[in-house]
Amino acid sequence: MSKYKVRFHLGQGKHYRHFQITYPDGRRDFFNPENHFILMRNARLHNNCKVAKKIYMGQNKTVCSWIVCEDIEVKGVLSYLFSSEKMPNGEGHTEIIYNPRNNPHWLENGQNVDSKHYELLYTVGKEVFVG
């Protein structure tokens, strides 16, 4: 089964600080985290530790991490205004953190969770939470 890849895009340009989704067919879309929620099912945290450690030691940032998932759903903030469905928020849910400048690993409650599988991850703003 082909997989989707989701990452936070930090390259300069109009999609700076947007989520980038790469579809199984290679197509890419970008979503402003202020206007969209991304739900990722059967997801795994991918990290190239060798590259992440170089960034941690001060080298320039380059793509080294993403989330791989089997199914994805992107919902606009406006869609919740016309629905009885509750808008996602992070309250009461565990945040997954990644910033190789501070730590070269994906973190959940301060613990390394590189390559960990999750049934559901979702975004709120630029943050990722366990569903």
Secondary structure, 3 states (H helix, E strand, C coil): CCCEEEEEECCCCCCCCEEEEECCCCCEEEECCCCEEEEEEEEEEEECHHHHHHHHCCCCCCCCEEEEEEEEEEEEHHHHHCCCCCCCCCCCCCEEEEECCCEEEEEECCEECCCCEEEEEEEECCEEEEC
